[in-house]
Amino acid sequence: MPAGSLSIDVHLTAEDLRSALVADVRNGLGAEKKWLSPVWFYDDRGSGLFDAITRLPEYYLTRAERRLLEANAYDIAVRAGADTLVELGAGTCDKSRVLLGAMREVGTLQRYVPLDVSETTLWEAASELATEYPGLSVNAVVGDFLKHVDQVPSTGDRMVAFLGSTIGNLAPEARSKFLVDLRSVLGPGDTLLLGTDLVKEPARLLAAYDDTAGLTAAFNRNVLLVLNSELGADFDPSRFDHVAIWDSEANWIEMRLRAVGQQVVEIEDLAMTVGFADGEDLRTEISAKFTLEGVQRELHDAGFSVESTWQDPEGFLLTLASPTV
């Protein structure tokens, strides 16, 4: 492994994030069918709640993907042949350690490039990894994976990991655009490792998004506290019920907040007034579920060839794909 280094490139500032939040709130809460982007769940409290959710017995996704990574990381590293691991939506970079360890064991590891929106979280995680892996070059990128994949360093043979079925938070048109944009910046020797949750019985899916401990409900309502804190809104989260719905036509779970009683919310920083009828829904997240054939089709349509797949008994899929020549 060559001499390591630690650096961070910032392509998304706090001002950029606030502008994006303002735009989403104006557009989403001003729409006939109200919506918010799930990206705003993740303030410090929201991130803590989600971490707790991943440890619940009902929430199979994280443990299933972790099992797949731990069981197959060496095979993945061999097949990818990459010297650089790029992780989109890296967060604390926890899953990366499994792949980094395998790439080091195979003997190819040189560089790690985590991309996420939080500069503080990325810098802390990158610093820890630089210590854990002497000689590893860590180049963190602060950015939005929907906008800044072209800012990822292009040197070396890269394996781009997009895990956690995060791609399921995108509607089909947005998924297609994301995959096409990603394909456009990948070249010979690069690969994509994609994590997707598979369609399964609705009761199993609904339990994962409406746990008996109420953590997902608290996580869902937390987005209202984010708006209160960041934009001076006066939401009362106790007046919104957490609702999870399986849409069998779209093949996705919808998380919603349902107004309990008619109410009016003021968003001071935007000079915006938002009315809710009794029982009116605010959609906060979609979580699409896939089939093996559907994943392969979407990748093919975006210009990828599927090289290998690994599937967990709980219905989670890892797919390694390469750009079509």
Residue frames relative to the residue before (quaternion, step in Angstrom):
aa qw qx qy qz dx dy dz
M 1.0000 0.0000 0.0000 0.0000 0.00 0.00 0.00
P 0.4292 -0.7172 0.4795 0.2674 3.64 -0.78 0.95
A 0.7020 -0.4346 0.3402 0.4501 3.55 -1.30 0.14
G 0.3901 -0.7564 0.4855 0.1999 3.55 -0.92 0.95
S 0.0852 -0.7631 0.6364 0.0740 3.50 -1.38 0.10
L 0.2152 -0.7633 0.5974 0.1191 3.56 -1.26 0.36
S 0.1633 0.7818 -0.5846 0.1430 3.58 -0.73 1.08
I 0.1579 -0.7716 0.6073 0.1040 3.55 -1.27 0.32
D 0.1629 -0.7668 0.6167 0.0717 3.56 -0.94 0.97
V 0.1843 -0.8086 0.5544 0.0689 3.58 -0.71 1.07
H 0.0007 0.8036 -0.5931 0.0496 3.55 -0.63 1.19
L 0.7327 0.2909 -0.1798 0.5884 3.56 1.34 0.05
T 0.1460 -0.8177 0.5547 0.0480 3.57 -0.49 1.21
A 0.6873 -0.4461 0.3646 0.4423 3.54 -1.34 0.11
E 0.6318 0.5260 -0.3325 0.4621 3.58 1.07 -0.71
D 0.6214 0.5329 -0.3368 0.4652 3.59 1.05 -0.73
L 0.6603 0.5098 -0.3057 0.4589 3.57 0.95 -0.89
R 0.6551 0.4987 -0.3246 0.4656 3.57 0.94 -0.81
S 0.6341 0.5253 -0.3343 0.4584 3.59 0.97 -0.77
A 0.6532 0.5046 -0.3112 0.4710 3.56 1.02 -0.81
L 0.6277 0.5280 -0.3281 0.4685 3.59 1.03 -0.78
V 0.6524 0.5113 -0.3159 0.4617 3.58 0.89 -0.93
A 0.6645 0.5045 -0.3080 0.4571 3.59 0.89 -0.90
D 0.6648 0.5042 -0.3074 0.4576 3.60 0.92 -0.89
V 0.6676 0.4975 -0.3091 0.4596 3.57 0.93 -0.85
R 0.6492 0.5060 -0.3254 0.4655 3.58 0.91 -0.82
N 0.7159 0.4485 -0.2567 0.4696 3.57 0.86 -0.97
G 0.7287 0.4672 -0.2547 0.4311 3.55 0.82 -1.01
L 0.7397 0.3838 -0.2344 0.5005 3.58 0.86 -0.90
G 0.6400 0.5026 -0.3299 0.4785 3.56 1.28 -0.16
A 0.5410 0.6367 -0.3936 0.3834 3.58 1.29 -0.14
E 0.6286 -0.5306 0.4051 0.3990 3.55 -1.25 0.40
K 0.7357 0.1917 -0.1294 0.6366 3.56 1.08 -0.82
K 0.3239 -0.8143 0.4515 0.1678 3.53 -0.14 1.33
W 0.0312 0.7900 -0.6101 0.0518 3.55 -1.13 0.78
L 0.0914 -0.7404 0.6568 0.1100 3.51 -1.39 0.28
S 0.5027 -0.6359 0.4868 0.3255 3.57 -1.17 0.51
P 0.5077 -0.6660 0.4490 0.3118 3.62 -0.97 0.77
V 0.4862 0.6720 -0.4451 0.3375 3.60 1.17 -0.26
W 0.6829 0.5138 -0.2933 0.4286 3.60 1.11 -0.63
F 0.4205 0.6855 -0.4723 0.3608 3.60 1.25 0.15
Y 0.7761 0.4942 -0.1774 0.3493 3.50 0.90 -1.08
D 0.1665 0.6942 -0.6714 0.1991 3.53 0.32 1.30
D 0.7593 -0.3582 0.2304 0.4920 3.62 -1.19 -0.11
R 0.6751 0.4824 -0.3054 0.4672 3.59 0.89 -0.88
G 0.6594 0.5157 -0.3085 0.4517 3.56 0.92 -0.89
S 0.6460 0.5148 -0.3204 0.4637 3.57 0.98 -0.82
G 0.6453 0.5180 -0.3142 0.4654 3.57 1.04 -0.78
L 0.6487 0.5108 -0.3109 0.4708 3.56 1.01 -0.81
F 0.6606 0.4976 -0.3215 0.4612 3.57 0.94 -0.83
D 0.6106 0.5405 -0.3544 0.4577 3.58 1.01 -0.72
A 0.6531 0.4991 -0.3098 0.4780 3.59 1.01 -0.80
I 0.6150 0.5549 -0.3410 0.4445 3.60 1.04 -0.77
T 0.6611 0.5328 -0.3168 0.4228 3.58 0.92 -0.88
R 0.6783 0.4760 -0.2877 0.4802 3.60 1.23 -0.34
L 0.4968 0.6644 -0.4266 0.3603 3.60 1.28 -0.05
P 0.5691 -0.5984 0.4291 0.3660 3.61 -1.08 0.59
E 0.6522 0.5332 -0.3264 0.4286 3.61 1.05 -0.68
Y 0.7065 0.4603 -0.2596 0.4707 3.56 1.08 -0.73
Y 0.1304 -0.8580 0.4965 0.0155 3.52 0.17 1.39
L 0.5283 0.7028 -0.4020 0.2557 3.60 1.09 -0.69
T 0.7109 0.4758 -0.2806 0.4354 3.57 0.73 -1.06
R 0.7002 0.4589 -0.2951 0.4604 3.59 0.83 -0.90
A 0.6254 0.5365 -0.3436 0.4505 3.59 1.06 -0.71
E 0.6724 0.4773 -0.3006 0.4792 3.58 0.90 -0.87
R 0.6327 0.5327 -0.3337 0.4523 3.58 0.99 -0.80
R 0.6329 0.5287 -0.3300 0.4593 3.58 0.98 -0.83
L 0.6515 0.5203 -0.3085 0.4579 3.55 0.95 -0.91
L 0.6667 0.5007 -0.3054 0.4600 3.56 0.90 -0.91
E 0.6918 0.4853 -0.2937 0.4469 3.57 0.82 -0.96
A 0.6945 0.4811 -0.2772 0.4576 3.58 1.01 -0.81
N 0.8219 0.2816 -0.0922 0.4866 3.58 1.03 -0.75
A 0.3603 0.7736 -0.4735 0.2178 3.60 1.24 0.03
Y 0.6497 0.5143 -0.3327 0.4502 3.60 0.92 -0.82
D 0.6547 0.5070 -0.3035 0.4713 3.58 0.95 -0.91
I 0.6341 0.5264 -0.3226 0.4656 3.56 1.01 -0.85
A 0.6705 0.5059 -0.3003 0.4519 3.59 0.89 -0.96
V 0.6461 0.5119 -0.3211 0.4662 3.58 0.98 -0.79
R 0.6985 0.4791 -0.2782 0.4530 3.55 0.82 -1.00
A 0.6724 0.4839 -0.3044 0.4702 3.61 1.00 -0.77
G 0.1633 -0.8270 0.5194 0.1401 3.58 0.99 -0.80
A 0.4052 0.7525 -0.4372 0.2800 3.56 1.23 0.43
D 0.2964 -0.7254 0.5847 0.2098 3.54 -1.23 0.53
T 0.7362 0.3242 -0.1860 0.5643 3.57 1.32 -0.24
L 0.1628 -0.7555 0.6273 0.0958 3.58 -0.94 0.95
V 0.0924 -0.7569 0.6464 0.0254 3.54 -0.84 1.09
E 0.0479 -0.8000 0.5972 0.0319 3.60 -0.78 0.96
L 0.2468 -0.7683 0.5788 0.1175 3.56 -0.72 1.14
G 0.7996 0.1280 -0.1431 0.5689 3.56 -0.81 1.03
A 0.1323 0.8776 -0.4543 0.0772 3.54 1.06 0.82
G 0.2061 -0.7983 0.5410 0.1661 3.61 1.06 -0.64
T 0.8120 -0.1929 0.1768 0.5217 3.56 -0.76 -1.08
C 0.4615 -0.7256 0.4075 0.3074 3.59 1.34 0.16
D 0.2881 0.8014 -0.4913 0.1826 3.60 1.17 0.37
K 0.6892 0.4742 -0.2948 0.4618 3.61 0.83 -0.95
S 0.5747 0.6234 -0.3734 0.3765 3.56 1.11 -0.66
R 0.5958 0.6073 -0.3675 0.3759 3.55 1.04 -0.74
V 0.6156 0.5451 -0.3491 0.4495 3.59 1.06 -0.72
L 0.7041 0.4517 -0.2595 0.4826 3.57 0.89 -0.95
L 0.6316 0.5306 -0.3371 0.4538 3.58 0.98 -0.78
G 0.6455 0.5240 -0.3185 0.4553 3.56 0.98 -0.84
A 0.6656 0.4962 -0.3004 0.4695 3.57 0.99 -0.84
M 0.6556 0.5038 -0.3177 0.4642 3.58 0.95 -0.83
R 0.6274 0.5139 -0.3358 0.4791 3.59 1.06 -0.69
E 0.6494 0.5189 -0.3157 0.4576 3.59 1.00 -0.84
V 0.6536 0.4965 -0.3044 0.4834 3.57 1.04 -0.79
G 0.4654 -0.7099 0.4169 0.3249 3.58 1.16 -0.59
T 0.5748 0.6162 -0.3742 0.3872 3.59 1.22 0.28
L 0.5433 0.6955 -0.3810 0.2755 3.59 1.15 -0.62
Q 0.0374 0.7884 -0.6126 0.0414 3.52 -0.95 1.01
R 0.8385 0.0872 0.0398 0.5364 3.58 0.84 -0.97
Y 0.1180 -0.7600 0.6352 0.0709 3.54 -1.23 0.67
V 0.0607 -0.7993 0.5976 -0.0156 3.56 -0.85 1.05
P 0.0475 -0.7971 0.6020 0.0056 3.62 -0.20 1.24
L 0.1086 -0.7834 0.6099 0.0506 3.59 -0.99 0.86
D 0.2438 0.7397 -0.6033 0.1715 3.57 -0.89 0.95
V 0.6306 -0.5900 0.3741 0.3380 3.54 -1.32 0.29
S 0.7014 0.4736 -0.2687 0.4600 3.61 1.15 -0.54
E 0.3542 -0.7540 0.5171 0.1965 3.55 -0.48 1.20
T 0.6566 0.5266 -0.3183 0.4362 3.59 0.91 -0.89
T 0.6813 0.4854 -0.2898 0.4651 3.58 0.84 -0.99
L 0.6620 0.5135 -0.3085 0.4506 3.57 0.92 -0.90
W 0.6735 0.5012 -0.3139 0.4434 3.58 0.84 -0.90
E 0.6402 0.5177 -0.3258 0.4648 3.58 1.00 -0.80
A 0.6869 0.4802 -0.2839 0.4658 3.58 0.88 -0.98
A 0.6552 0.5161 -0.3141 0.4536 3.58 0.94 -0.88
S 0.6417 0.5251 -0.3232 0.4560 3.57 0.98 -0.80
E 0.6434 0.5160 -0.3207 0.4657 3.59 0.98 -0.82
L 0.6784 0.4969 -0.2955 0.4534 3.58 0.91 -0.91
A 0.6234 0.5386 -0.3425 0.4516 3.57 1.02 -0.74
T 0.6546 0.4874 -0.3014 0.4931 3.58 1.16 -0.62
E 0.6766 0.5097 -0.2856 0.4481 3.58 0.98 -0.90
Y 0.7843 0.2407 -0.1069 0.5617 3.58 1.08 -0.75
P 0.1879 -0.8096 0.5468 0.1009 3.60 0.21 1.24
G 0.7782 0.3021 -0.2472 0.4920 3.55 -0.89 0.98
L 0.5628 0.5972 -0.3921 0.4158 3.59 1.25 -0.25
S 0.2918 -0.7218 0.5994 0.1857 3.57 -0.96 0.89
V 0.0833 -0.8001 0.5940 0.0013 3.57 -0.64 1.16
N 0.0004 -0.7909 0.6098 -0.0512 3.58 -0.63 1.18
A 0.1424 -0.8142 0.5606 0.0495 3.56 -0.03 1.32
V 0.1471 -0.7767 0.6093 0.0624 3.56 -1.12 0.77
V 0.2180 -0.7581 0.6033 0.1172 3.57 -0.69 1.12
G 0.3888 0.7121 -0.4982 0.3060 3.54 -0.45 1.20
D 0.5101 -0.5982 0.5309 0.3164 3.51 -1.45 0.02
F 0.4283 -0.7370 0.4485 0.2688 3.59 -0.59 1.08
L 0.6072 0.5401 -0.3634 0.4555 3.60 1.22 -0.27
K 0.7812 0.3399 -0.1551 0.5002 3.58 1.17 -0.48
H 0.8122 0.3400 -0.1166 0.4594 3.57 1.02 -0.72
V 0.3050 0.7536 -0.5379 0.2229 3.64 1.06 0.46
D 0.6274 0.5375 -0.3488 0.4425 3.59 1.13 -0.47
Q 0.6228 0.5357 -0.3420 0.4563 3.60 1.27 -0.09
V 0.4824 0.6499 -0.4420 0.3867 3.58 1.28 -0.02
P 0.5437 -0.6276 0.4333 0.3504 3.63 -0.84 0.88
S 0.3368 -0.7948 0.4852 0.1398 3.55 -0.86 1.02
T 0.5132 0.6599 -0.4229 0.3498 3.60 1.22 -0.02
G 0.7745 0.3510 -0.2668 0.4536 3.54 -1.21 0.56
D 0.5181 -0.5680 0.5177 0.3753 3.52 -1.39 -0.08
R 0.1475 -0.8520 0.5021 0.0129 3.54 -0.40 1.30
M 0.1468 -0.7079 0.6776 0.1347 3.52 -1.21 0.68
V 0.1894 -0.7845 0.5854 0.0774 3.56 -0.60 1.20
A 0.1407 -0.7992 0.5822 0.0496 3.59 -0.55 1.18
F 0.0195 0.7576 -0.6511 0.0419 3.55 -0.85 1.05
L 0.0017 -0.8767 0.4716 -0.0947 3.50 0.16 1.41
G 0.7096 0.5064 -0.3167 0.3738 3.54 -1.36 -0.19
S 0.4301 -0.6901 0.4502 0.3689 3.59 1.29 0.08
T 0.2027 0.7968 -0.5357 0.1923 3.56 1.12 0.72
I 0.5791 0.5884 -0.3786 0.4185 3.58 1.11 -0.60
G 0.5974 0.5881 -0.3529 0.4157 3.59 1.19 -0.46
N 0.5834 0.5715 -0.3782 0.4360 3.60 1.24 -0.20
L 0.6386 0.5094 -0.3178 0.4814 3.56 1.32 -0.13
A 0.4697 -0.6381 0.5305 0.3013 3.56 -1.08 0.75
P 0.7138 -0.4902 0.2718 0.4200 3.63 -1.12 0.53
E 0.6638 0.4992 -0.3227 0.4539 3.61 0.88 -0.85
A 0.6717 0.4856 -0.2942 0.4758 3.58 0.97 -0.86
R 0.6092 0.5421 -0.3508 0.4603 3.60 1.07 -0.69
S 0.6578 0.5193 -0.3029 0.4537 3.53 0.91 -0.96
K 0.6671 0.4964 -0.3038 0.4651 3.59 0.88 -0.91
F 0.6396 0.5296 -0.3261 0.4518 3.57 0.94 -0.86
L 0.6915 0.4796 -0.2872 0.4576 3.59 0.82 -0.97
V 0.6417 0.5083 -0.3223 0.4753 3.59 1.02 -0.77
D 0.6469 0.5103 -0.3179 0.4690 3.59 0.97 -0.85
L 0.6550 0.5037 -0.3150 0.4669 3.58 0.98 -0.83
R 0.6361 0.5367 -0.3269 0.4476 3.56 0.94 -0.90
S 0.6558 0.5531 -0.3163 0.4050 3.59 0.99 -0.82
V 0.7325 0.3921 -0.2384 0.5028 3.61 1.17 -0.44
L 0.6049 0.5338 -0.3650 0.4646 3.59 1.27 0.12
G 0.1452 -0.8023 0.5757 0.0617 3.54 -1.10 0.69
P 0.7589 -0.3212 0.2657 0.5003 3.58 -1.26 -0.25
G 0.7644 0.3217 -0.2610 0.4941 3.57 -0.88 0.96
D 0.6309 0.5080 -0.3325 0.4830 3.59 1.26 -0.26
T 0.0831 -0.7824 0.6152 0.0500 3.57 -1.24 0.53
L 0.2881 -0.7125 0.6102 0.1921 3.52 -1.38 0.29
L 0.1183 -0.7482 0.6491 0.0692 3.57 -0.96 0.95
L 0.0562 -0.8367 0.5427 -0.0485 3.55 -0.35 1.32
G 0.1916 -0.7714 0.5990 0.0972 3.56 -0.93 0.97
T 0.0539 0.8031 -0.5888 0.0741 3.59 -0.77 1.05
D 0.3667 -0.6986 0.5704 0.2283 3.54 -1.13 0.73
L 0.3526 -0.7710 0.5023 0.1705 3.56 -0.91 0.96
V 0.6045 -0.5379 0.4478 0.3805 3.54 -1.26 0.50
K 0.0921 0.7727 -0.6226 0.0825 3.55 -1.02 0.86
E 0.7537 -0.3747 0.2324 0.4873 3.59 -1.20 -0.01
P 0.5811 -0.6387 0.3775 0.3345 3.62 -0.87 0.95
A 0.6279 0.5493 -0.3583 0.4191 3.60 0.94 -0.77
R 0.6460 0.5144 -0.3157 0.4673 3.58 1.02 -0.79
L 0.6580 0.5082 -0.3021 0.4664 3.56 0.99 -0.84
L 0.6829 0.4995 -0.2972 0.4425 3.56 0.83 -0.99
A 0.6223 0.5460 -0.3457 0.4417 3.59 1.03 -0.75
A 0.6446 0.5388 -0.3205 0.4375 3.59 1.05 -0.74
Y 0.7621 0.3438 -0.1786 0.5188 3.58 1.16 -0.58
D 0.7447 0.2400 -0.1935 0.5918 3.59 1.26 0.26
D 0.0076 -0.8657 0.4998 -0.0259 3.55 0.68 1.17
T 0.6059 -0.6004 0.3968 0.3389 3.53 -1.18 0.62
A 0.6291 0.5419 -0.3412 0.4407 3.61 1.16 -0.48
G 0.4508 -0.7209 0.4266 0.3083 3.58 1.24 -0.28
L 0.3879 0.7402 -0.4776 0.2711 3.58 1.22 0.25
T 0.6532 0.5027 -0.3291 0.4608 3.60 0.98 -0.78
A 0.6090 0.5417 -0.3481 0.4632 3.58 1.07 -0.68
A 0.6610 0.4934 -0.3028 0.4775 3.58 0.96 -0.86
F 0.6271 0.5364 -0.3163 0.4680 3.55 1.05 -0.83
N 0.6607 0.5087 -0.3021 0.4619 3.58 0.93 -0.90
R 0.6964 0.4655 -0.2788 0.4696 3.60 0.84 -0.96
N 0.5483 0.6470 -0.3962 0.3518 3.58 1.13 -0.54
V 0.5756 0.5913 -0.3947 0.4040 3.59 1.10 -0.56
L 0.6121 0.5374 -0.3520 0.4612 3.60 1.13 -0.56
L 0.6326 0.5135 -0.3262 0.4793 3.58 1.08 -0.70
V 0.5941 0.5513 -0.3581 0.4634 3.58 1.12 -0.64
L 0.6710 0.4826 -0.3013 0.4754 3.59 0.92 -0.87
N 0.6122 0.5363 -0.3482 0.4651 3.57 1.06 -0.69
S 0.7145 0.4679 -0.2555 0.4531 3.56 0.87 -0.99
E 0.7675 0.4104 -0.2048 0.4477 3.56 0.82 -1.02
L 0.8189 0.2429 -0.0902 0.5121 3.58 1.03 -0.76
G 0.5135 -0.6760 0.4096 0.3339 3.58 1.23 0.22
A 0.3193 0.7426 -0.5226 0.2712 3.59 1.06 0.69
D 0.2986 -0.7608 0.5464 0.1829 3.58 -1.24 0.34
F 0.1198 0.7995 -0.5688 0.1511 3.58 0.89 0.98
D 0.1949 -0.7111 0.6591 0.1480 3.53 -1.21 0.65
P 0.3201 -0.7987 0.4710 0.1942 3.62 -0.10 1.24
S 0.6042 0.5778 -0.3618 0.4125 3.60 1.11 -0.57
R 0.6725 0.4800 -0.2939 0.4806 3.58 1.26 -0.29
F 0.6561 0.4200 -0.3263 0.5354 3.55 1.24 0.54
D 0.2873 -0.7528 0.5729 0.1502 3.55 -0.87 1.01
H 0.4178 -0.6634 0.5624 0.2627 3.54 -1.15 0.71
V 0.0096 -0.7951 0.6048 -0.0431 3.57 -0.87 1.03
A 0.0705 -0.7635 0.6409 0.0375 3.57 -1.01 0.90
I 0.0473 -0.8090 0.5843 -0.0426 3.57 -0.78 1.09
W 0.2772 -0.7346 0.5936 0.1767 3.57 -1.05 0.81
D 0.1604 -0.7698 0.6140 0.0687 3.58 -0.73 1.11
S 0.2591 -0.8197 0.4939 0.1303 3.57 -0.18 1.29
E 0.6182 0.5316 -0.3579 0.4552 3.61 1.16 -0.37
A 0.7358 0.3876 -0.2183 0.5106 3.57 0.93 -0.91
N 0.2997 -0.7644 0.5037 0.2685 3.59 1.26 -0.42
W 0.6311 0.4942 -0.3954 0.4485 3.54 0.72 1.05
I 0.4401 -0.6172 0.5810 0.2965 3.47 -1.40 0.40
E 0.1482 -0.7471 0.6382 0.1120 3.54 -1.10 0.77
M 0.1702 -0.7288 0.6512 0.1257 3.53 -1.03 0.85
R 0.0267 -0.8023 0.5951 -0.0371 3.50 -0.92 1.01
L 0.2553 -0.6843 0.6477 0.2168 3.50 -1.40 0.26
R 0.1581 -0.8173 0.5527 0.0405 3.56 -0.64 1.16
A 0.4432 -0.7223 0.4719 0.2432 3.56 -0.67 1.15
V 0.2212 -0.7428 0.6206 0.1191 3.54 -1.00 0.94
G 0.8090 0.0395 -0.0831 0.5805 3.53 -0.11 1.30
Q 0.5684 -0.5786 0.4587 0.3630 3.54 -1.22 0.53
Q 0.1016 0.8098 -0.5685 0.1032 3.58 -0.92 0.86
V 0.2423 -0.7375 0.6146 0.1400 3.52 -1.32 0.46
V 0.1484 -0.7920 0.5906 0.0440 3.54 -0.86 1.05
E 0.2194 -0.7580 0.6022 0.1211 3.54 -0.99 0.90
I 0.1371 -0.7562 0.6356 0.0736 3.57 -0.99 0.92
E 0.3240 -0.8264 0.4262 0.1748 3.51 0.12 1.39
D 0.6998 0.4967 -0.2966 0.4191 3.60 0.74 -1.00
L 0.7318 0.3888 -0.2245 0.5127 3.59 1.18 -0.51
A 0.3237 -0.7441 0.5039 0.2959 3.57 1.31 -0.12
M 0.4433 0.6991 -0.4145 0.3782 3.54 1.06 0.89
T 0.1548 -0.7662 0.6194 0.0730 3.54 -1.04 0.89
V 0.0818 -0.8054 0.5871 -0.0015 3.56 -0.79 1.05
G 0.1830 -0.7947 0.5726 0.0842 3.55 -0.74 1.08
F 0.1201 -0.7681 0.6257 0.0642 3.57 -1.13 0.75
A 0.3294 -0.7057 0.5913 0.2092 3.55 -0.94 0.90
D 0.6209 -0.5189 0.4177 0.4133 3.57 -1.21 0.39
G 0.8196 0.2038 -0.1685 0.5082 3.58 -0.76 1.03
E 0.4754 0.6732 -0.4509 0.3427 3.61 1.23 0.02
D 0.3323 -0.7697 0.5222 0.1566 3.55 -1.01 0.90
L 0.1578 -0.7118 0.6769 0.1015 3.49 -1.30 0.68
R 0.2499 -0.7843 0.5492 0.1443 3.61 -0.47 1.16
T 0.1567 -0.8257 0.5402 0.0421 3.56 -0.73 1.10
E 0.8166 -0.0048 0.0113 0.5770 3.60 1.14 -0.40
I 0.1169 -0.6992 0.6876 0.1570 3.48 -1.33 0.46
S 0.0805 -0.7711 0.6296 0.0513 3.55 -1.14 0.65
A 0.2066 -0.8232 0.5217 0.0869 3.53 0.00 1.36
K 0.2049 -0.7409 0.6291 0.1153 3.52 -1.22 0.72
F 0.2805 -0.8122 0.5071 0.0674 3.52 -1.00 0.91
T 0.2967 -0.6629 0.6331 0.2677 3.48 -1.42 0.04
L 0.6506 -0.5043 0.3807 0.4212 3.57 -1.22 0.39
E 0.6715 0.4985 -0.2931 0.4634 3.55 0.93 -0.93
G 0.6504 0.5292 -0.3177 0.4427 3.58 1.01 -0.79
V 0.6327 0.5169 -0.3280 0.4742 3.59 1.02 -0.80
Q 0.6661 0.5025 -0.3067 0.4579 3.57 0.89 -0.91
R 0.6501 0.5174 -0.3184 0.4563 3.58 0.99 -0.80
E 0.6739 0.4904 -0.3090 0.4582 3.59 0.85 -0.91
L 0.6482 0.5002 -0.3212 0.4759 3.59 1.00 -0.75
H 0.6364 0.5291 -0.3255 0.4572 3.58 0.95 -0.86
D 0.6775 0.5074 -0.2918 0.4454 3.57 0.88 -0.97
A 0.7010 0.4487 -0.2634 0.4878 3.58 1.16 -0.58
G 0.6256 -0.5801 0.3311 0.4031 3.60 1.26 0.02
F 0.5543 0.5793 -0.4085 0.4362 3.58 1.13 0.67
S 0.2436 -0.7164 0.6303 0.1734 3.52 -1.31 0.48
V 0.3843 -0.7223 0.5262 0.2319 3.57 -0.82 0.99
E 0.2405 -0.7879 0.5569 0.1064 3.56 -0.82 1.09
S 0.7928 -0.1040 0.1213 0.5881 3.59 0.88 -0.95
T 0.1171 -0.7666 0.6246 0.0920 3.56 -1.28 0.45
W 0.1052 -0.7549 0.6446 0.0595 3.53 -1.26 0.59
Q 0.0842 -0.8231 0.5616 -0.0027 3.60 -0.78 1.03
D 0.3244 -0.7393 0.5648 0.1709 3.55 -0.99 0.96
P 0.6047 -0.5839 0.3946 0.3710 3.63 -1.08 0.63
E 0.6651 0.4902 -0.3152 0.4670 3.61 1.14 -0.50
G 0.6118 -0.6251 0.3324 0.3527 3.57 1.22 0.26
F 0.5032 0.5845 -0.4735 0.4254 3.55 0.87 1.02
L 0.2050 -0.8115 0.5451 0.0478 3.54 -1.00 0.90
L 0.1165 -0.7289 0.6681 0.0931 3.53 -1.15 0.79
T 0.0705 -0.7995 0.5966 0.0008 3.54 -0.91 0.96
L 0.1657 -0.7567 0.6255 0.0938 3.56 -0.91 0.97
A 0.0221 0.8096 -0.5812 0.0795 3.55 -0.67 1.14
S 0.2142 -0.7638 0.5956 0.1265 3.54 -1.21 0.53
P 0.5960 -0.5615 0.4149 0.3967 3.60 -1.13 0.48
T 0.4464 -0.6749 0.5175 0.2783 3.54 -0.95 0.87
V 0.4153 -0.7144 0.5084 0.2419 3.56 -0.87 0.95
